[in-house]
Amino acid sequence: MAKTKTTFFCQNCGTQYAKWMGQCSSCNEWNTIVEEIIQKEEKREWKQSNTSKKTTKALQIKDIILNEEDRIDTKNNELNRVLGGGIVPGSLILLGGEPGIGKSTLSLQIALSTQKRILYISGEESQSQIKMRAERLSDKNPNCLILTETKTQYIFRCIEEVEPDIVIVDSIQTLHTNTIEASPGSISQIRETAAELIKFAKESATPVLLIGHITKDGHIAGPKILEHMVDVVLQFEGDRNHTYRILRAQKNRFGATSEIGIYEMLSTGLREVENPSEILISHKEESLSGTAISATLEGLRPLMIEVQALVSTAVYGTPQRSATGYNLKRLNMLLAVLEKRAGFRLGAKDVFLNITGGINVDDPAIDLAVISAILSSNEDEAIPQNYCFAAEIGLAGEIRPINRVEQRILEAEKLGFKKIFISKFNKMSTTRFNIDVVLISKIEDLLQILFA
């Protein structure tokens, strides 16, 4: 009989303890430490033929041969953009998101659209349930194989038989292995099953896509080491009450983490949104006060987003400051700049700010649009719909230059805008554009043009 070892793990952060404690000293959560039994003496490799010893030696970096491997095209342009051009063979991708956001739908669409041999492993749904979802999707892949299993020993046996090009696991929290005597979803089970899948992916050069649950705080459930072990961490964001979804890369060893993919959830699956401005700019018949359009960037993709502001007299004495999709501290800073540098008395007024489309924007180039929307609502004068803004605001009230301004101007020109307001200190020629580029250096210049 194998010797058992008892350890204690925090179910929130994965910290290991020698004895039970009421509060985790790492994440300060109460009653999250549970006992788990580990049998490491019976640990086996994912494939019996790979148990032979192999020797490796250290090489000088100049002697290492770099082979340019072709990425696997997922036939999904938004996903390819986020991954950096496609799936790298042998990589491990972790996809997280809230329940019902569309993780399984996106994974099944990849399996049905990619003309590769796909093994879709589900531990949460039956084969008939997956078949019902597949019937709603337009793509059909005869090489898509469905397996409903949670034990890794049976999964690897099936993998050896079918030899897939891509493996999709839905989800990592449902898997369990015989080497660990713990319930599925526990810290030790997630860590052990992920380690087996990583060993399989690296040795066989087969990419593995893992779907992960998230906690109430929005973090991927399980130990934090899981995100360190995988090559790519993708976050699927959005509101279940709205149809639009955003795919972000929080970690990517094979590309940038600044790209985003935008989808629209329909009855027939997820539709790729090639022109994000169609969902980020509201369609209205007449100009309304308190709205301004900003030219921002997400990675290499230019976006035209709409900023909405509402300024009203504080009814309850204490002014309220609220921002959706924008940093509240930066909003307070911009309001202080307006009070100090432009003379607007907003200290006794409520200010509400909203970024349409349900996205979060960190680009400082949106500052000028935020200022314009606030002033428009305060003066109750509408900004023309064919005006847009792209500049950062400094504490002295100056209009600061931004990077890659030419790409923003070309996007505004393509979408039919007539004027774009940028900083006077951007070193560039404005004569080659078909859009009127207005150069300003301080907030007073903006006021004189918009609200003269």
GICORLIN-V956086 format. One record per pair of residues at least 24 apart in sequence whose ideal C-beta (glycine too) atoms are under 6 Angstrom apart, sorted by the first residue. I is the first residue (numbers start at 1). GAP is how many residues later the second one is. D is the distance in whole Angstrom. If there is no record, write none. Layout:
i:gap:d
I:GAP:D
I:GAP:D
//
This chain:
i:gap:d
2:37:5
2:39:5
2:40:5
4:33:5
4:35:6
5:33:5
6:29:6
6:31:6
7:29:6
8:25:5
8:27:5
9:27:6
9:178:4
14:173:5
14:209:3
14:210:6
36:146:4
36:150:6
36:152:5
37:144:4
38:142:6
39:142:6
42:137:6
43:136:5
46:110:5
46:150:5
46:153:6
46:154:5
74:36:5
74:40:5
75:38:4
75:39:6
77:195:6
78:183:3
78:194:5
79:182:6
81:178:5
81:180:6
82:165:5
82:167:5
82:177:5
82:179:5
84:170:5
84:171:2
87:120:5
88:166:5
89:116:5
89:118:6
90:111:5
90:112:5
90:115:4
91:116:5
91:140:4
92:106:5
92:109:5
92:116:5
92:138:4
92:139:5
93:116:5
93:139:4
94:116:5
94:118:5
94:136:4
94:139:5
95:116:5
95:139:5
96:116:4
96:118:5
96:124:4
96:139:6
97:139:3
100:140:5
101:135:5
101:137:6
102:143:6
102:163:6
102:168:6
103:108:5
103:133:6
104:66:6
105:164:6
105:165:6
106:164:6
107:61:5
108:25:6
109:28:6
109:160:5
111:33:5
111:57:6
112:25:6
112:27:4
112:29:5
112:32:6
113:26:4
116:49:4
116:50:6
117:26:5
117:47:5
117:48:5
118:26:5
118:48:5
119:26:5
119:43:6
119:45:4
119:48:5
120:26:5
120:48:5
121:26:5
121:34:6
121:48:5
122:26:5
122:48:5
123:27:4
123:51:3
124:50:6
136:132:6
137:132:5
138:130:6
150:24:5
150:25:6
150:26:6
152:25:5
152:41:5
152:44:5
153:25:6
166:41:5
167:41:5
168:41:5
169:41:5
170:41:5
171:40:4
172:38:5
172:40:5
173:40:5
187:36:5
190:32:4
191:32:6
194:32:6
194:35:6
198:31:6
239:119:6
242:116:6
244:35:5
258:41:4
259:40:4
260:38:5
276:27:5
277:27:4
277:138:6
279:78:5
280:25:4
280:76:6
280:77:4
281:25:5
282:24:6
282:74:6
287:95:4
287:98:6
288:94:6
289:87:5
289:88:5
289:91:5
289:92:6
289:93:5
290:83:6
290:86:5
290:87:3
292:77:4
292:80:4
292:81:4
292:91:5
292:97:6
293:95:4
294:72:5
294:75:3
294:95:5
295:93:5
295:95:4
295:113:4
295:117:5
296:65:6
296:67:4
296:69:6
296:70:5
302:105:5
302:106:6
302:109:4
304:111:6
306:50:4
307:62:5
307:63:6
307:66:5
308:46:4
309:44:5
309:64:4
309:65:5
309:68:5
310:42:4
310:67:6
311:38:5
311:40:5
311:66:4
311:67:4
312:38:5
313:36:6
314:34:6
314:35:6
314:36:5
319:30:6
319:31:6
320:30:4
321:30:6
322:30:5
323:30:4
324:30:5
325:30:3
325:34:6
325:35:5
326:27:6
326:29:6
334:36:6
334:37:6
334:59:6
337:60:6
341:56:3
341:102:6
342:101:5
364:28:4
365:25:5
365:27:6
365:37:4
367:25:5
367:26:4
379:72:5
381:70:6
386:31:5
386:32:4
387:32:5
388:24:5
388:29:5
388:32:5
389:32:5
390:32:5
391:31:5
391:32:5
397:45:6
397:46:5
398:44:5
399:24:4
399:41:5
399:42:6
401:24:5
401:25:4
409:24:6
//
